[in-house]
């Protein structure tokens, strides 16, 4: 699409470029038909074309042929192919998170935007009154002053319009400082919103994973919520070494999904969802007693050593259960050896 706007390339390679665009267009048409047909069979009364994804898919295929049919030049009509990019937006998880953050932080964001407007209008009026008589070409009307205020407030001005009076330059300096503060506030609000949203998603995910572990499922609600906040999920590929024998112990692990293998003699032991390991080294204060590696892609929940000790002290019933399991494993290991 971009190449088609270059005159020399359009003259020399126009047919090839247009053919490539038509191939992309046919692909999106087939994609739309398949989705519509599939949804119609599953839902009987299809609402696909009325959904956000359906509207985006329709917008991707309708504008170009309509523009060509009404006589718009091809290199101009194909600019509507830029609408295809909206198909990426539908599938981008990050944009969904951003949208949720903007909705949740709408009030503080609106407040910052109001401050932006106040500074913008006030600065525009001030430089119009102070600089307009001396520089009518740059500040002779309010729209020109507004343009200067926008470029100065966003700190993107390149010196094309510079106040000449002392008060005009003071205003310019204040506007630049205000611009830094305003965009700093915007960044802080959005970053805070992303952090809160990520923590919320982590808590939801951890809760789901924790409830898969039978040993933890019987905890009362306050203890389960506290543990959910302490645990950190990690996703590991198969044949990944989780801990090595003899290494210092810094956390224990719960198997939420997948399978791990504890390499002990005479025969390795496999642990599936609901199992845990790494507690012996934490309880005894020594190094790891065995090497553990994943057998299949696995999701593990880690509990740091400091959090482990604090949680065990506050919930003795959990401590007793873990200690009993640790003793059982130590005894089993002694018998095997």
NUBA-653289 format. One line per 3 residues: their letters; for each residue x, y, z of C-alpha. Coordinates in nm, 3 decimals, m for minus. Example, Ala and Ser with C-alpha at 12.3 -4.5 7.8 and 13.67 -1.06 7.14 Angstrom:
<nodes>
AS) 1.230:m0.450:0.780  1.367:m0.106:0.714
</nodes>
This chain:
<nodes>
XXX) 0.000:0.000:0.000  0.284:0.235:0.091  0.482:0.149:m0.222
XXX) 0.177:0.218:m0.439  0.190:0.587:m0.338  0.542:0.626:m0.485
XXX) 0.491:0.742:m0.845  0.803:0.578:m0.994  0.730:0.244:m0.826
XXX) 0.363:0.262:m0.922  0.453:0.310:m1.288  0.712:0.030:m1.290
XXX) 0.568:m0.225:m1.047  0.205:m0.115:m1.010  0.057:m0.441:m1.143
XXX) 0.271:m0.658:m0.913  0.197:m0.446:m0.607  m0.175:m0.439:m0.682
XXX) m0.178:m0.817:m0.731  m0.023:m0.861:m0.387  m0.287:m0.635:m0.235
XXX) m0.566:m0.828:m0.405  m0.424:m1.155:m0.267  m0.433:m1.008:0.084
XXX) m0.787:m0.884:0.021  m0.903:m1.231:m0.092  m0.744:m1.384:0.219
XXX) m0.942:m1.150:0.445  m1.264:m1.220:0.253  m1.215:m1.596:0.294
XXX) m1.133:m1.542:0.662  m1.459:m1.347:0.706  m1.667:m1.613:0.529
XXX) m1.515:m1.900:0.731  m1.572:m1.721:1.062  m1.929:m1.630:0.970
XXX) m2.008:m1.986:0.857  m1.850:m2.143:1.167  m2.025:m1.911:1.411
XXX) m2.356:m1.959:1.228  m2.337:m2.335:1.272  m2.237:m2.312:1.638
XXX) m2.475:m2.037:1.746  m2.757:m2.110:1.499  m2.856:m1.742:1.497
XXX) m2.522:m1.583:1.418  m2.429:m1.263:1.598  m2.076:m1.265:1.459
XXX) m2.125:m0.974:1.219  m2.262:m0.762:1.504  m1.969:m0.840:1.734
XXX) m1.658:m0.623:1.758  m1.451:m0.883:1.572  m1.715:m0.919:1.300
XXX) m1.737:m0.542:1.247  m1.359:m0.513:1.222  m1.348:m0.801:0.970
XXX) m1.624:m0.636:0.766  m1.448:m0.299:0.772  m1.137:m0.475:0.644
XXX) m1.307:m0.604:0.327  m1.582:m0.355:0.234  m1.418:m0.008:0.195
XXX) m1.165:m0.094:m0.081  m1.410:m0.245:m0.336  m1.668:0.027:m0.261
XXX) m1.407:0.298:m0.325  m1.301:0.131:m0.651  m1.663:0.094:m0.765
XXX) m1.740:0.464:m0.718  m1.437:0.562:m0.926  m1.170:0.647:m0.669
XXX) m0.819:0.609:m0.823  m0.667:0.273:m0.734  m0.363:0.411:m0.549
XXX) m0.599:0.621:m0.335  m0.859:0.347:m0.284  m0.594:0.103:m0.164
XXX) m0.501:0.342:0.116  m0.814:0.206:0.285  m0.617:m0.118:0.325
XXX) m0.467:0.052:0.631  m0.792:m0.050:0.803  m0.659:m0.407:0.799
XXX) m0.440:m0.311:1.094  m0.748:m0.303:1.316  m0.753:m0.683:1.289
XXX) m0.432:m0.680:1.493  m0.595:m0.466:1.760  m0.869:m0.727:1.814
XXX) m0.608:m0.993:1.888  m0.365:m0.783:2.094  m0.405:m0.875:2.462
XXX) m0.202:m0.572:2.565  m0.456:m0.336:2.413  m0.735:m0.502:2.611
XXX) m0.537:m0.447:2.930  m0.473:m0.085:2.827  m0.843:m0.033:2.762
XXX) m0.932:m0.169:3.105  m0.669:0.053:3.269  m0.806:0.361:3.089
XXX) m1.161:0.276:3.203  m1.057:0.216:3.564  m0.837:0.527:3.577
XXX) m1.079:0.746:3.378  m1.134:0.997:3.660  m0.767:1.085:3.730
XXX) m0.687:1.079:3.357  m0.974:1.320:3.294  m0.843:1.545:3.570
XXX) m0.499:1.562:3.411  m0.658:1.631:3.072  m0.851:1.923:3.221
XXX) m0.528:2.066:3.361  m0.373:2.023:3.016  m0.658:2.221:2.857
XXX) m0.636:2.497:3.117  m0.263:2.544:3.066  m0.304:2.520:2.688
XXX) m0.574:2.785:2.659  m0.422:3.018:2.921  m0.079:3.006:2.757
XXX) m0.228:3.061:2.411  m0.421:3.369:2.520  m0.119:3.508:2.708
XXX) 0.127:3.479:2.418  m0.138:3.608:2.176  m0.167:3.927:2.381
XXX) 0.205:3.964:2.452  0.362:3.850:2.123  0.087:3.909:1.866
XXX) 0.167:4.276:1.798  0.539:4.209:1.749  0.513:3.875:1.561
XXX) 0.184:3.873:1.371  0.309:3.592:1.149  0.351:3.353:1.443
XXX) 0.114:3.486:1.709  m0.122:3.708:1.511  m0.428:3.495:1.584
XXX) m0.536:3.252:1.853  m0.513:2.936:1.638  m0.144:3.015:1.568
XXX) m0.088:3.073:1.939  m0.264:2.746:2.017  m0.028:2.562:1.782
XXX) 0.270:2.720:1.961  0.122:2.622:2.301  0.071:2.261:2.192
XXX) 0.426:2.221:2.060  0.568:2.389:2.370  0.350:2.203:2.620
XXX) 0.445:1.871:2.463  0.810:1.984:2.445  0.823:1.907:2.072
XXX) 0.874:2.265:1.947  1.177:2.318:1.725  1.220:2.694:1.766
XXX) 1.001:2.793:1.471  0.810:3.032:1.700  1.006:3.197:1.982
XXX) 0.865:3.465:2.214  1.069:3.785:2.202  0.940:3.966:2.511
XXX) 1.058:3.890:2.865  0.713:3.791:2.989  0.656:3.584:2.676
XXX) 0.970:3.379:2.748  0.873:3.340:3.114  0.537:3.200:3.000
XXX) 0.716:2.968:2.756  0.937:2.834:3.035  0.640:2.777:3.264
XXX) 0.451:2.600:2.985  0.744:2.363:2.924  0.770:2.280:3.294
XXX) 0.393:2.225:3.310  0.419:1.995:3.008  0.680:1.778:3.182
XXX) 0.464:1.761:3.497  0.145:1.678:3.307  0.297:1.396:3.103
XXX) 0.475:1.269:3.413  0.136:1.250:3.586  m0.016:1.069:3.287
XXX) 0.268:0.816:3.281  0.241:0.763:3.657  m0.136:0.705:3.644
XXX) m0.110:0.457:3.357  0.187:0.271:3.511  0.004:0.247:3.844
XXX) m0.305:0.121:3.663  m0.102:m0.144:3.479  0.060:m0.253:3.805
XXX) m0.276:m0.289:3.982  m0.425:m0.474:3.685  m0.129:m0.710:3.668
XXX) m0.154:m0.783:4.040  m0.526:m0.846:4.003  m0.466:m1.092:3.720
XXX) m0.186:m1.261:3.915  m0.414:m1.304:4.217  m0.692:m1.451:4.001
XXX) m0.447:m1.684:3.829  m0.282:m1.786:4.157  m0.621:m1.854:4.316
XXX) m0.711:m2.083:4.029  m0.377:m2.264:4.056  m0.385:m2.287:4.436
XXX) m0.731:m2.446:4.436  m0.590:m2.724:4.216  m0.355:m2.828:4.498
XXX) m0.555:m3.059:4.731  m0.322:m2.988:5.021  m0.401:m2.616:5.005
XXX) m0.765:m2.639:4.902  m0.879:m2.713:5.260  m0.736:m2.389:5.402
XXX) m0.979:m2.132:5.536  m1.052:m1.833:5.314  m0.823:m1.576:5.488
XXX) m0.526:m1.815:5.481  m0.594:m1.906:5.118  m0.610:m1.538:5.017
XXX) m0.286:m1.464:5.201  m0.110:m1.759:5.041  m0.241:m1.660:4.700
XXX) m0.073:m1.323:4.734  0.256:m1.482:4.843  0.285:m1.746:4.571
XXX) 0.449:m1.669:4.239  0.364:m1.886:3.936  0.640:m1.992:3.698
XXX) 0.591:m2.176:3.368  0.866:m2.421:3.276  0.934:m2.629:2.966
XXX) 0.986:m3.002:2.983  1.325:m3.135:3.104  1.398:m2.809:3.287
XXX) 1.601:m2.848:3.607  1.409:m2.675:3.887  1.653:m2.736:4.175
XXX) 1.992:m2.910:4.199  2.108:m3.131:4.482  2.334:m2.952:4.729
XXX) 2.235:m2.600:4.622  2.112:m2.354:4.890  1.735:m2.355:4.942
XXX) 1.554:m2.028:4.879  1.194:m2.145:4.824  0.958:m2.440:4.809
XXX) 0.741:m2.541:4.514  0.383:m2.654:4.457  0.295:m2.836:4.135
XXX) m0.014:m2.671:3.987  0.000:m2.851:3.652  0.235:m3.082:3.467
XXX) 0.474:m3.333:3.623  0.820:m3.321:3.784  1.071:m3.592:3.863
XXX) 1.268:m3.610:4.188  1.598:m3.783:4.107  1.651:m4.010:4.409
XXX) 1.787:m4.364:4.437  1.707:m4.638:4.369  1.423:m4.505:4.155
XXX) 1.320:m4.147:4.065  0.987:m4.027:4.205  0.737:m3.841:3.992
XXX) 0.511:m3.573:4.138  0.197:m3.447:3.966  m0.056:m3.168:4.029
XXX) m0.127:m3.119:4.396  0.222:m3.225:4.509  0.494:m3.008:4.657
XXX) 0.869:m3.031:4.703  1.163:m2.830:4.836  1.021:m2.814:5.191
XXX) 1.283:m3.044:5.348  1.573:m2.810:5.280  1.375:m2.517:5.421
XXX) 1.277:m2.707:5.737  1.626:m2.847:5.802  1.810:m2.533:5.691
XXX) 2.053:m2.722:5.468  2.104:m2.762:5.095  1.875:m2.930:4.847
XXX) 1.844:m3.302:4.913  1.772:m3.400:4.552  1.768:m3.271:4.197
XXX) 1.421:m3.204:4.056  1.340:m3.154:3.687  1.019:m3.120:3.490
XXX) 0.897:m3.417:3.288  0.632:m3.225:3.095  0.563:m2.852:3.051
XXX) 0.465:m2.751:3.403  0.332:m2.461:3.607  0.483:m2.436:3.955
XXX) 0.394:m2.208:4.244  0.695:m2.081:4.439  0.690:m1.974:4.804
XXX) 0.998:m1.777:4.909  1.185:m1.894:5.221  1.101:m1.584:5.427
XXX) 0.733:m1.603:5.329  0.738:m1.979:5.400  0.857:m1.929:5.759
XXX) 0.615:m1.643:5.823  0.317:m1.834:5.684  0.407:m2.151:5.874
XXX) 0.429:m1.954:6.200  0.086:m1.798:6.144  m0.080:m2.122:6.030
XXX) 0.048:m2.413:6.242  m0.197:m2.659:6.084  m0.025:m2.609:5.748
XXX) 0.316:m2.637:5.914  0.220:m2.971:6.071  0.102:m3.109:5.739
XXX) 0.421:m3.007:5.559  0.641:m3.138:5.841  0.462:m3.476:5.840
XXX) 0.508:m3.506:5.464  0.874:m3.408:5.497  0.931:m3.675:5.766
XXX) 0.758:m3.935:5.552  0.984:m3.855:5.257  1.298:m3.859:5.474
XXX) 1.204:m4.198:5.619  1.124:m4.334:5.275  1.459:m4.211:5.150
XXX) 1.639:m4.379:5.442  1.466:m4.709:5.377  1.548:m4.697:5.006
X) 1.912:m4.627:5.077
</nodes>
